[in-house]
Amino acid sequence: MANSIVDILRGGTDPTQLKLDSITNFISNVQNILYALAAGYTIVGLILASYQYLTSFGDDAKATKAKNTIKWVVIGVVIIILSKVIIYEIQLHVVNAPPNPSIPPSGP
């Protein structure tokens, strides 16, 4: 486990081993940081919404507000998961795409 965000960007605790040699490594490191922050936000959001729901004591307005909060946190998690899938597919099919076979190679 990394000690800080800087360690995640570096790819370790040794500052001489920076893993920012390509834009894809940099983007991957930033994505990992954003996913970690989103996971933390999700956990905090669910805990707070659950607390609101448990302390509503039959008050329909408070219970509805807590249910809506839980609903939006779950929607956010779905969006985060879909974004990870979309980014993976883009990297798989665009960045690592094989050459277009319909274009003849150039050269002598």
Number of C-alpha atoms within 10 A of each C-alpha: 6 12 9 11 13 13 15 18 21 20 18 17 15 9 11 8 10 14 16 15 8 8 10 12 15 16 13 14 19 15 14 15 16 13 15 12 11 15 14 11 15 18 12 13 17 18 13 15 21 17 12 18 21 13 13 16 10 10 10 11 10 16 19 14 15 22 16 13 19 20 14 15 19 15 12 15 16 12 12 16 12 12 12 14 12 12 12 12 12 13 13 11 10 10 10 9 10 8 9 8 7 6 7 8 9 5 4 3
